Amino acid sequence: MKYSNGRIYEGYWFDDFRHGKGLEKYTNGNTYEGDFERGRAHGKGIYKWSSGEIYDGEWQNGLKHGDGVWKGNQGDSYIGEWHCSKAEGYGVHMWKNGMRIWRGIE
């Protein structure tokens, strides 16, 4: 389906919502491929920004939530737990210079 703003969705629908597996392409070049529930990213999915940044992991109600891997476009990365789209809980943040920070429960 192509929306009036140019956004494109290819995938499953339920009760007029994006629901199930799908691919959404945004007009700015960003994409999300994965699970949807009632129109939002929910379950497992990969969001790719046009800048080269990537998040591959779990989603809940359109937010990064659960286990996931984020790779920045400058060489930074974070592997670990997410809560409401914030890196929180157990995880490792690594900068492009090789420095690592292990995080535990906050």
N, C-alpha and C positions, 0 to 999 in steps of 0.2 A: 504494500500500500504506500502510495506517495501522498504525504500531507501537503497542505497549501503552502507551508513554509519551506518545502523542499526536502524535509526529513523523510527517510524511507524505512519501512519495516517489512521484513520478510519472515514469516513464521506463523506459528499457531495462534488461534484466537479462541476465547471462551467468553460468552456473554458480553460481547463487544469490548473485551479487554485483550491486550497482548498477554498471552498465557501459554506457558509451555516453552519449547525451544524456539529461539528466534534470533534474528540479526537486525540491529538498528543502526542506520547510517545517518549521522548528523550533517548538517550543511557546512559545519566548520571542519569536516574531515575526521572527526572522532567516530569511533564505532563501539558498539557493545554486542557481543555474541554470547548467548547462554540462555539461562532459564529466566522466565518471566512469571510473575504471579500478579494477577489483577492490574496489569499495566506497568509494573515496576520490576526492575532487576531483583530477582529473588531466587536463591539457590547458588549454583556454580556458574561463573561467567568470566569473560575477559573483556575489559574495557581498554581500548587503545586510543590515546590522544594523538592528534595529528603532529604534535611536537616530538613523538617517539616514546613518551612515557607509557607504561603498561601496568595494569593491575590484573592479576589472574588469581581468582579466589572466590570466596563465599560472599554472598550478598543477602541483605534482608531489607525489604521495603525500600529499595533503591539506594541503600547505603552499604559501603564495605563493612562486613560484619562476619566474624568468624576467622578462619585461617586463610591467609592469602600472601601473595608475593607481589610487591611493588618494585618496579624498576624505573628509575628516573632517567631523564634524557641527558643527564650530566655524569652518569656512571654510578650514582648512589643507588642503594637498594635496601629494602626492608622485607624480611621474611618472618612472619609470625602472626600474632593475633590482632584483630581489629575489632573496634567497638564504635558503632555510629560514625564510621568513616575516619576514625582516628586510630593510629597505631597504639595499642594498649594491651598490656599483659605480657606474655612471654614472646620474645622475638629477638632478632639480631638486625641492627642497622649497620650497613657497611657503606663507607664513603669511597669515592673513586681512588683516594690515596691509600686505601687498604685499612684505614682505621676501622675498628669494629666496636660497637657497643652492644652488650647483651643486656636485655631488659627483663626484669621479672615482674611480679605482680606489684602494681602501684597502689 
